[in-house]
Structure formats: structure tokens, C-alpha cells
Amino acid sequence: MCGNNMSVPLLTEAVTVSGKDKETAAVIFLHGLGDSGHGWAETLSGINLPHVKFICPNAPPIPVTLNMKTVMPAWFDLMGLSPNFPEDEPGIKKAAENIKAIIEHEAKNGIPPHRIMIGGFSQGGALSLYTALTCQHQLAGVVALSCWLPLHKTFPSASSGHKNVPILQCHGEMDNMIPVQFGAMTSEKLKLVVNPQMITFKTYPGLTHCSSSEEMAAVKEFIEKYLPRI
């Protein structure tokens, strides 16, 4: 079945890695600040699950306060990287709605929400957590790499109430951008929002603010577990 991507702005320029067989599941993966979907599409293609489609949207260029208002690809504005900094609430909510529009588009085209996983790195991981926890549908899972939960003070009340969303959190222990302590704080907060047994928090000694082959192996295992071939 074909759909019209024009009605979903982020899909018109998204990088898609198609499955080699009939696509019965999808992973939407969101890049970090200043990046694009291309690098992650290449990384995710290495996971090589023939029934899974990977969709890597590109964030729009906006001025980012953290970087002296420099215009760069960003899902929402960032004022700082500590839990106490003010947050771009309208931007975060708008970005989440744009990702939910991709979920709805995929659902209309034959992949139901419970067969759709969302994930991301850094700011993209943060948005994936917020989107999944506020989505009207229970998704297949969340892959949250080197990130945090935006608008954390609004949870658990902001949650749409799906308690059994599997969440894989991964974080480098030498991350100097988003310290691993923020990841640990996020994990504890998530336990108030979803069933604690659904949360896996993995840390990697020596890993900075980036990914690794060991981490991607954990991501592949997580996707295989919660998006099995049907």
C-alpha cells in the first residue's frame, strides 16, 4: 500500500532503509543535535533485519541557544545540558507531534503502532522517550542512547499511561556532554512512569558521547526481541 509522504513533512527528506522482505515492523530513529539521519541509517542498516524498515528523519535547522543561536539541525531548542536549565516546552511538544505523525502514517500504510519502535541518540533519544511516553498508542519499544527525559518534571502525569513499553537505555560512562549520572537519573524517573521491569539501563566503560559496536549489538538484540519476524 502506498501513502502520500507530502502530508508528513519529516518523511519527505527522511533517509529510509527498506527491509529486504515484506516489512512488518518499523524503527524510527532520531539523530542528535547538528547531525542528520544519513549516518544513523548507515549504522542501522548493519543490523540487517529483513522484515524491519528503518526511518531516519532529518531535524529542521533552527537557532540553538546552547550554541550561541547558531542555526543547525535540531529537534527543539536547547538552553543547557543540565536538568535544571529551562526547557523549550513548545518546541519539544511540536517535535513530538511531528514524530507521532510518522507513526500514524506508517499505521495507515500497514504497520500497526505495536510493531513500531522509536529510538534516537542524544537529543534524538530524548525526543524518542518523550514521544513514546506521550503517544496515544503503546509502541513496540524505545531505544534511548546517551540521553535524558525532556520535561521530566511533568512526569508521570504527562504520560499517556502505557505501563509496559520496553525501554533500552544505553550510556557511555565517560560521556562529557550528557553525563552518565543524568542517564541514571532518567532511568529512575522512568521507573515511576512505566513498569520498572520493562527498563534496561546499560553503561559502557570508556565510552564518550558516541555509540560503539558493543552498544549497537545490544540495540540489535533489543529490536529482535520486541520486533520479531511474524
Rosetta silent file (secondary structure, phi, psi, omega in degrees, C-alpha in Angstrom):
SEQUENCE: MCGNNMSVPLLTEAVTVSGKDKETAAVIFLHGLGDSGHGWAETLSGINLPHVKFICPNAPPIPVTLNMKTVMPAWFDLMGLSPNFPEDEPGIKKAAENIKAIIEHEAKNGIPPHRIMIGGFSQGGALSLYTALTCQHQLAGVVALSCWLPLHKTFPSASSGHKNVPILQCHGEMDNMIPVQFGAMTSEKLKLVVNPQMITFKTYPGLTHCSSSEEMAAVKEFIEKYLPRI
SCORE:     score description
SCORE:     0.000 S_00000001
   1 L     0.000  138.494 -179.155    0.000    0.000    0.000 S_00000001
   2 L  -105.649  150.236  177.579    1.317    3.450   -0.855 S_00000001
   3 L  -130.443  164.982 -179.275    0.853    6.633    1.128 S_00000001
   4 L   -93.493  107.426 -179.425    1.365   10.325    0.489 S_00000001
   5 H   -69.287  -19.294 -175.567    4.528   11.493    2.253 S_00000001
   6 H   -60.445  -26.846 -178.484    3.741   15.130    1.436 S_00000001
   7 H   -80.230   -7.318  179.558    1.319   15.287    4.374 S_00000001
   8 L  -123.183   93.538 -171.355    4.121   14.303    6.779 S_00000001
   9 H   -51.080  -41.327 -176.127    6.884   16.933    6.426 S_00000001
  10 H   -68.685  -19.537 -178.550    9.619   14.914    8.151 S_00000001
  11 H   -80.859  -22.712 -175.062    9.104   11.984    5.795 S_00000001
  12 H   -63.969  -30.932 -179.907    9.790   13.935    2.604 S_00000001
  13 L  -118.218   11.959  179.675   13.523   14.103    3.375 S_00000001
  14 L   -68.239  147.867  174.592   13.853   11.143    5.743 S_00000001
  15 E   -92.886  122.694 -176.439   16.500    8.531    4.995 S_00000001
  16 E  -116.761  132.818  173.166   14.833    5.115    4.800 S_00000001
  17 E  -107.275  107.325 -175.531   16.482    1.703    4.899 S_00000001
  18 L   -76.568  148.811  174.071   13.961   -0.713    3.421 S_00000001
  19 L   -73.210  151.816 -178.882   13.618   -4.293    4.578 S_00000001
  20 L   -78.788  -22.767  177.518   14.674   -6.985    2.107 S_00000001
  21 L  -110.900 -167.319  176.121   11.488   -8.985    2.734 S_00000001
  22 L   -60.946  127.948 -178.261    7.911   -7.934    3.460 S_00000001
  23 L   -81.816  115.382  179.131    8.104   -5.108    6.005 S_00000001
  24 L  -115.119    3.135 -179.718    6.075   -5.997    9.075 S_00000001
  25 E  -153.145  159.971  179.738    7.803   -3.632   11.530 S_00000001
  26 E  -141.701  146.497  172.257    9.439   -0.210   11.584 S_00000001
  27 E  -121.657  121.736  174.903   12.042    1.603   13.650 S_00000001
  28 E   -98.236  119.494 -174.924   12.010    5.415   13.646 S_00000001
  29 E  -122.634  130.111 -171.947   15.444    6.633   14.734 S_00000001
  30 E  -110.195  125.923 -178.001   16.267   10.265   15.544 S_00000001
  31 L   -72.480  172.341  179.224   19.758   11.744   15.232 S_00000001
  32 L   -88.892  178.550 -178.047   21.459   14.076   17.699 S_00000001
  33 L   -55.981  129.347  175.684   21.970   17.845   17.643 S_00000001
  34 L    78.174    2.318 -176.272   23.647   19.137   14.476 S_00000001
  35 L  -102.366 -167.636  174.691   23.624   15.732   12.816 S_00000001
  36 L  -143.247  173.742 -179.007   21.460   14.141   10.095 S_00000001
  37 H   -75.407  -13.301 -171.179   19.707   10.837    9.509 S_00000001
  38 H   -64.426  -48.196 -178.358   22.272    9.624    6.970 S_00000001
  39 H   -62.792  -41.727 -179.882   24.946    8.347    9.352 S_00000001
  40 H   -69.861  -34.429  176.519   22.465    6.553   11.553 S_00000001
  41 H   -59.968  -41.487  179.219   20.735    4.999    8.521 S_00000001
  42 H   -65.196  -43.610  178.888   24.097    3.523    7.534 S_00000001
  43 H   -62.850  -45.677 -176.276   24.718    2.225   11.072 S_00000001
  44 H   -70.095  -27.532  178.135   21.232    0.751   11.398 S_00000001
  45 H   -62.932  -24.779  176.715   21.430   -0.949    8.006 S_00000001
  46 L   -68.962  -17.570  177.657   24.134   -3.105    9.602 S_00000001
  47 L   -69.390  -33.336  166.505   21.506   -4.545   11.951 S_00000001
  48 L    55.128   60.158  172.472   20.122   -6.261    8.858 S_00000001
  49 L  -108.044  110.718 -167.915   16.667   -7.455    9.874 S_00000001
  50 L   -65.053  -17.911 -178.819   14.857   -8.192    6.589 S_00000001
  51 L   -97.941    1.514 -174.728   11.326   -7.559    7.948 S_00000001
  52 E  -110.773  131.935  171.967   12.170   -4.185    9.559 S_00000001
  53 E   -98.286  131.789  176.815   12.106   -0.775    7.876 S_00000001
  54 E  -105.105  127.354  179.830   14.361    1.892    9.419 S_00000001
  55 E  -116.664  119.751 -177.854   13.234    5.514    9.068 S_00000001
  56 E  -119.612   90.182 -179.420   15.792    8.209    9.931 S_00000001
  57 L   -68.957  162.407  174.500   14.242   11.698    9.651 S_00000001
  58 L  -107.710  129.727  178.288   16.296   14.880    9.469 S_00000001
  59 L   -69.730  148.507  177.227   15.636   17.598   12.044 S_00000001
  60 L   -72.847  151.352  175.804   14.881   21.078   10.676 S_00000001
  61 E   -74.391  126.968  178.159   17.563   23.784   11.030 S_00000001
  62 E  -140.755  158.631  174.019   16.747   26.162   13.902 S_00000001
  63 E   -69.131  133.510 -177.976   18.751   28.618   16.077 S_00000001
  64 E  -113.235  116.299 -176.636   20.084   26.772   19.136 S_00000001
  65 H   -55.729  -43.375 -178.587   20.529   28.846   22.296 S_00000001
  66 H   -56.164  -33.434 -178.107   23.164   26.478   23.716 S_00000001
  67 H  -107.664   43.927  175.539   25.366   27.142   20.673 S_00000001
  68 L    56.410   39.325  176.515   25.042   30.943   20.637 S_00000001
  69 L    64.908   17.733  174.539   21.912   30.830   18.448 S_00000001
  70 E   -62.344  136.967  178.882   23.795   29.114   15.626 S_00000001
  71 E   -81.422  125.378 -179.116   21.347   27.633   13.130 S_00000001
  72 E  -156.500  162.313  177.023   21.731   23.849   12.959 S_00000001
  73 E   -61.083  123.659 -179.727   19.599   20.716   12.680 S_00000001
  74 L  -153.465  141.892  179.148   17.782   20.361   15.996 S_00000001
  75 L   -75.177  -30.460  177.311   14.544   18.743   17.107 S_00000001
  76 L  -160.886  166.998 -179.072   13.950   21.572   19.607 S_00000001
  77 L   -72.352  148.556  176.296   15.919   24.410   21.180 S_00000001
  78 E  -123.128  125.597  177.137   18.384   23.653   23.971 S_00000001
  79 L   -90.612  -29.592 -179.569   19.213   26.197   26.658 S_00000001
  80 L  -172.302  173.829 -175.353   21.650   23.955   28.525 S_00000001
  81 L  -113.995   27.481  175.047   22.531   20.336   29.265 S_00000001
  82 L  -117.582  151.825 -176.507   21.720   20.139   32.960 S_00000001
  83 L   -59.028  -17.550 -175.444   18.363   19.017   34.439 S_00000001
  84 L   -93.657   -5.783  179.628   17.881   22.466   35.998 S_00000001
  85 L   -72.138  149.273  173.259   18.054   24.532   32.799 S_00000001
  86 L   -61.467  153.400 -176.574   14.790   25.919   31.348 S_00000001
  87 E  -121.003  155.109  179.754   13.397   23.820   28.504 S_00000001
  88 L   -84.489   74.563 -174.845   11.789   24.583   25.158 S_00000001
  89 H   -57.861  -48.084  179.217    8.393   23.111   26.069 S_00000001
  90 H   -60.828  -39.502 -179.445    6.517   24.286   22.917 S_00000001
  91 H   -66.253  -40.651  179.395    9.363   23.052   20.707 S_00000001
  92 H   -64.237  -45.025 -178.717    9.533   19.659   22.422 S_00000001
  93 H   -67.007  -38.821  178.036    5.780   19.152   22.137 S_00000001
  94 H   -65.509  -43.317  179.070    5.711   20.233   18.488 S_00000001
  95 H   -61.614  -41.391  178.492    8.612   17.909   17.656 S_00000001
  96 H   -62.264  -40.091  178.386    6.845   15.010   19.381 S_00000001
  97 H   -63.790  -36.526  178.206    3.704   15.664   17.331 S_00000001
  98 H   -65.523  -36.668  177.250    5.790   15.571   14.147 S_00000001
  99 H   -72.321  -38.235  177.230    7.189   12.158   15.110 S_00000001
 100 H   -62.755  -30.442  177.150    3.703   10.922   16.035 S_00000001
 101 H   -64.762  -35.063  175.611    2.611   11.945   12.511 S_00000001
 102 H   -66.006  -42.541  178.466    5.195    9.483   11.134 S_00000001
 103 H   -58.915  -45.816  179.960    3.787    6.766   13.405 S_00000001
 104 H   -63.807  -39.246  179.307    0.257    7.480   12.147 S_00000001
 105 H   -61.989  -45.448  179.099    1.470    7.461    8.540 S_00000001
 106 H   -64.802  -38.927  178.953    3.087    4.050    8.982 S_00000001
 107 H   -62.456  -41.579  178.531   -0.022    2.727   10.714 S_00000001
 108 H   -65.563  -25.147 -177.759   -2.212    3.847    7.798 S_00000001
 109 L  -101.380   19.207  166.512    0.166    2.075    5.450 S_00000001
 110 L   107.939   -4.054  176.838    0.002   -1.269    7.166 S_00000001
 111 L  -109.274  106.061 -175.076    2.458   -1.308   10.090 S_00000001
 112 L   -67.267  154.430 -176.861    0.463   -1.060   13.344 S_00000001
 113 H   -54.485  -33.367 -179.192    1.854    1.022   16.252 S_00000001
 114 H   -72.680   -3.466  174.297    2.614   -2.056   18.345 S_00000001
 115 H  -112.681   17.600  178.540    5.050   -3.045   15.561 S_00000001
 116 E  -117.781  127.901  177.330    6.739    0.378   15.538 S_00000001
 117 E  -112.127  149.020  178.113    9.737    1.175   17.707 S_00000001
 118 E  -125.012  144.839 -179.235   11.193    4.634   18.224 S_00000001
 119 E  -158.061  176.747  179.008   14.727    5.494   19.211 S_00000001
 120 E   177.325  170.167  179.833   17.464    8.046   18.999 S_00000001
 121 E  -115.165  134.571  176.100   20.824    9.357   20.100 S_00000001
 122 L    57.101 -119.832 -179.838   21.361   12.331   22.454 S_00000001
 123 H   -60.623  -35.121  177.105   18.694   14.964   21.653 S_00000001
 124 H   -65.629  -37.489  176.114   17.045   12.428   19.329 S_00000001
 125 H   -66.449  -39.741  176.955   16.954    9.871   22.133 S_00000001
 126 H   -59.229  -46.735  179.897   15.433   12.460   24.438 S_00000001
 127 H   -65.762  -35.223  179.395   12.687   13.181   21.913 S_00000001
 128 H   -64.607  -40.034  177.053   12.065    9.467   21.367 S_00000001
 129 H   -62.224  -49.829 -177.987   11.467    8.975   25.104 S_00000001
 130 H   -61.443  -43.136 -177.866    9.098   11.938   25.330 S_00000001
 131 H   -63.493  -46.608 -177.975    7.221   10.899   22.187 S_00000001
 132 H   -64.245  -40.078 -176.333    6.753    7.284   23.258 S_00000001
 133 H   -74.010  -19.802 -179.644    5.598    8.188   26.777 S_00000001
 134 H  -108.512    2.487 -177.941    3.008   10.694   25.499 S_00000001
 135 L   -75.007  141.671  179.256    1.843    8.692   22.463 S_00000001
 136 L   -67.779  -23.501  179.628   -1.769    7.507   22.452 S_00000001
 137 L   -96.004  149.086  169.071   -0.536    4.134   21.151 S_00000001
 138 L   -84.864  117.758 -177.875    1.622    1.667   23.023 S_00000001
 139 L   -85.454  171.210 -177.304    4.683    1.296   20.841 S_00000001
 140 L   -70.641  -24.966 -179.326    6.913   -1.768   20.494 S_00000001
 141 E   164.169  174.899  179.724    9.720   -0.138   22.453 S_00000001
 142 E  -133.251  133.301  172.545   12.177    2.735   22.844 S_00000001
 143 E  -109.140  111.821 -173.112   15.935    2.814   22.210 S_00000001
 144 E  -117.760  100.764 -175.274   17.349    5.754   24.206 S_00000001
 145 E  -102.972  126.233  172.972   21.074    6.299   23.645 S_00000001
 146 L    50.229   53.830 -170.956   23.138    8.841   25.631 S_00000001
 147 L  -144.001 -166.769 -175.740   20.117   10.958   26.507 S_00000001
 148 L  -146.887  173.174  177.055   17.640   12.255   29.070 S_00000001
 149 L   -99.195  112.937  178.045   13.880   12.676   29.539 S_00000001
 150 L   -66.604  152.906  179.328   12.708   16.140   28.427 S_00000001
 151 L    50.159   41.420 -172.902   10.185   17.973   30.608 S_00000001
 152 H   -59.851  -26.881 -178.143   10.928   15.356   33.291 S_00000001
 153 H   -70.791  -17.116 -179.671    9.096   17.351   35.968 S_00000001
 154 H   -83.816   -6.943 -179.889    5.789   16.847   34.099 S_00000001
 155 L   -99.557  150.161    8.585    6.024   13.057   34.518 S_00000001
 156 L   -82.943   -5.222 -173.069    4.411   10.742   35.436 S_00000001
 157 L   -64.088  -28.693 -179.232    1.273   12.895   34.987 S_00000001
 158 L   -74.565  -13.144 -175.712    2.159   13.773   31.349 S_00000001
 159 L   -68.295  146.792  176.587    2.320   10.096   30.412 S_00000001
 160 L   -78.590   -4.622  169.357   -0.428    8.596   28.267 S_00000001
 161 L    98.941    6.322  177.542   -0.455    5.673   30.701 S_00000001
 162 L   -80.405  109.894 -170.971    1.094    2.773   28.775 S_00000001
 163 L   -87.395  -14.290 -171.947    2.964    0.956   31.531 S_00000001
 164 L  -115.426   38.268  174.875    4.527   -1.862   29.520 S_00000001
 165 L   -84.462  117.714  177.934    6.637   -0.070   26.916 S_00000001
 166 L   -68.082  135.868 -179.612   10.072   -1.741   26.812 S_00000001
 167 E  -128.947  125.150  172.110   12.894    0.809   27.101 S_00000001
 168 E  -106.840  115.789  175.106   16.569    0.204   26.372 S_00000001
 169 E  -107.007  129.689  175.735   18.783    2.953   27.755 S_00000001
 170 E  -127.143  142.865 -175.895   22.486    2.943   26.882 S_00000001
 171 E  -153.138  134.754  174.491   25.066    5.454   28.087 S_00000001
 172 E   -75.170  134.671 -177.533   28.827    5.865   27.919 S_00000001
 173 L   -72.764  -15.003  178.382   30.447    6.126   31.347 S_00000001
 174 L  -109.938   25.210 -179.472   32.887    8.764   30.030 S_00000001
 175 L   -69.697  116.874 -179.521   30.228   10.928   28.353 S_00000001
 176 L   -97.995   -0.888  176.765   31.268   14.556   28.915 S_00000001
 177 L   -95.663  -54.904  176.181   28.223   16.048   27.130 S_00000001
 178 L  -118.787   92.213 -174.747   25.379   14.187   28.851 S_00000001
 179 L   -54.713  147.185 -177.559   26.999   12.688   31.978 S_00000001
 180 H   -58.152  -25.652  177.779   26.082    9.096   32.767 S_00000001
 181 H   -62.238  -34.547  177.975   24.573   10.354   36.065 S_00000001
 182 H   -66.666  -36.814  175.851   21.868   12.100   34.015 S_00000001
 183 H   -62.890  -41.615  179.508   21.152    8.777   32.326 S_00000001
 184 H   -65.876  -40.918  176.850   20.869    7.110   35.730 S_00000001
 185 H   -62.847  -39.812  178.218   18.528    9.859   36.982 S_00000001
 186 H   -62.779  -43.648  179.627   16.436    9.404   33.844 S_00000001
 187 H   -59.197  -42.221  178.834   16.246    5.662   34.436 S_00000001
 188 H   -65.699  -39.213  178.132   14.970    6.223   37.982 S_00000001
 189 H   -64.356  -42.222 -178.697   12.372    8.711   36.710 S_00000001
 190 H   -61.182  -29.839  179.653   11.214    6.269   34.033 S_00000001
 191 L   -66.629  -17.109  175.722   10.543    3.670   36.733 S_00000001
 192 L   -86.827  -11.950 -174.368    7.802    5.980   38.020 S_00000001
 193 L  -105.185  -41.806  179.328    6.217    6.119   34.561 S_00000001
 194 L  -123.133  169.301  177.597    6.428    2.558   33.241 S_00000001
 195 L   -57.425  120.420 -175.649    6.772   -0.884   34.778 S_00000001
 196 H   -55.280  -29.163  179.245   10.353   -0.965   36.171 S_00000001
 197 H   -67.647  -15.036 -178.548   10.872   -4.474   34.763 S_00000001
 198 H   -87.464   -3.902 -175.204   10.492   -3.009   31.264 S_00000001
 199 E  -104.587  127.587  173.426   13.552   -0.748   31.668 S_00000001
 200 E  -118.249  124.188  179.916   17.092   -1.865   30.830 S_00000001
 201 E  -118.274  110.839 -179.278   19.912    0.586   31.588 S_00000001
 202 E  -110.392  135.760  175.063   23.311   -0.372   30.188 S_00000001
 203 E  -119.135  153.100 -173.241   26.509    1.637   30.702 S_00000001
 204 E  -126.174  112.588 -179.922   29.754    1.269   28.797 S_00000001
 205 L   -59.625  136.449  175.669   33.159    1.897   30.444 S_00000001
 206 L    81.387  -10.601 -177.238   35.398    4.244   28.470 S_00000001
 207 L   -82.858  130.870  178.238   32.654    5.269   26.033 S_00000001
 208 L   -90.639 -152.367 -178.182   32.264    9.020   25.461 S_00000001
 209 L   -82.605   69.044  179.847   29.298   10.820   23.832 S_00000001
 210 L  -159.666 -178.881  178.035   29.089    8.376   20.935 S_00000001
 211 L  -103.315  177.082  179.032   28.000    4.861   20.104 S_00000001
 212 L  -149.969  165.501  179.150   30.014    1.641   19.870 S_00000001
 213 H   -63.890  -34.647  178.301   29.780   -1.786   18.271 S_00000001
 214 H   -64.939  -42.881  178.785   29.015   -3.290   21.691 S_00000001
 215 H   -64.509  -43.537 -178.649   26.161   -0.839   22.193 S_00000001
 216 H   -66.804  -28.117  174.102   24.775   -1.478   18.707 S_00000001
 217 H   -64.562  -39.213  176.885   24.838   -5.218   19.401 S_00000001
 218 H   -66.415  -37.476  178.011   22.584   -4.539   22.412 S_00000001
 219 H   -63.825  -45.380  179.280   20.324   -2.412   20.198 S_00000001
 220 H   -60.032  -45.089  179.857   20.045   -5.219   17.638 S_00000001
 221 H   -60.172  -40.761  179.700   19.213   -7.759   20.359 S_00000001
 222 H   -64.934  -45.695  179.934   16.526   -5.424   21.745 S_00000001
 223 H   -63.786  -43.410  179.464   14.942   -4.870   18.319 S_00000001
 224 H   -61.102  -37.445 -178.374   14.985   -8.605   17.542 S_00000001
 225 H   -68.934  -44.618 -172.458   13.314   -9.345   20.877 S_00000001
 226 H  -100.035   -8.719  171.329   10.488   -6.842   20.625 S_00000001
 227 L  -126.878   61.924 -178.439   10.022   -6.762   16.830 S_00000001
 228 L   -68.550  158.410  177.051   10.291  -10.460   15.968 S_00000001
 229 L   -66.571  137.843  178.395    9.542  -11.669   12.473 S_00000001
 230 L  -124.681    0.000    0.000    5.873  -12.612   12.064 S_00000001
